[in-house]
Amino acid sequence: MAFLSLSLLCVSFGALADRQAQPKNIIFILADDLGYGDVGAFGNDLIRTPNIDELANEGISLTGFYTSGNVCTPSRAGIMTGQYPIRTGLADRTINIGDERGLKPQSVSLPEKLSQLGYKTALIGKWHLGDKEAYHPENHGFDEFYGLLYSNDEPNQQMLNGREKEGAFSAETLTLDFTEKSLTFIRDNRDTPFFLFLSYTAPHKPLIPSKNFAGKSKAGAYGDVVEELDWAVGQLMKELHAQGLGDDTLIIFTSDNGPFPEGSTGGLLGGKGSAWEGGYRVPFIARWPEVIEAGSSSPAMTMNIDIMPTLVTLAGGTEEDIPEVDGKDIFPVLSQGKPSPHDVLYFFNNERIAALRTPRWRLMLSDYPPWRDAQPIRFEGKKNLSTLLHDMNVVPSQQYDLSRDFPNEKRHLLELLKQGRNTLESLSKQPDSTQFDNSHHN
């Protein structure tokens, strides 16, 4: 009898997953420089993250999820457009004050599409996709914006409420401020479908927790800041439940790139600014009761360029609503445990492909040493160095090169590299001598 009940439960869950229900609300939480191994659900036992872990307990964890850039601006461009950042002209370093670049007005963005589909949209937190009027978040589909145009360590900037400057900000209270604004947005829009892009600056340096969290973690100031970020997630969940929105809201939690200069990659090589796994692989959790199976996990190879087509499709968009993108709809991965829709993913150092991955194999071509202002190590074509082949199913920490043992597989990845260079690197606007200037790690 118990077996029959379990079977009926599985059938019922499958039917819910298959119907691709539309979420009433969507909250996308993006941490800044949070490493793959910095939360309990992904193996950290020093930093207490019970609220983030509860999201994982009630949803799905993707253990093969990547960003589209190893620094802030390229990664965020990938989220907004569903494209590799090189297509947007934003692959070749982070935007800083005085930079003329930004997310182009003609770019079709995620909030723009969700707004057209009836969602009230807001960006609360960090933008980092340009400071000119044409690049302003409210010119890219956001109905509301409250936050910073740059990283929290960039001097001479002010907090913005829309286009109005509110004055200098306190690094100590940024997580509190962004959380309070988000709670207000949820209350004000409880009767309206909404998309909230909550883009925290934590745990990007400087590491300044508020007074209630300072000195509380076993992982120093970094741990304090992450534990405060976890508290903020708990406040969001309390408010959603108080407004009766807990079950109707799709919540996604992830990071923009790997950690720098502190933080944990969970044993993966590299970190922010690196093409190794630790620079690109980040934690990813999605929660949506009765649609995403609680406590589930998937190793499927996915990337933040998948967010745009996935959310637009879930919001009721058709193929005509989604422009030509590199990302794929990963809802079948989230809801049914389907395999990755990608045959290959490319990883860049600025405008050059530095690595690529198939569901099993990863090829490393070049990388930066873990210090600033250093020249990159290019394996390809160098004496006593070569491209490195790693089996991600066996040793995802990339400790052993298997090129000798699997020459056919390596040849296949080199052919995929050639294809990527023809279709993606060919879009580069920079001379080759500047391709590896990734020294500014904001």
Disulfide bonds with the S-S distance in Angstrom:
none
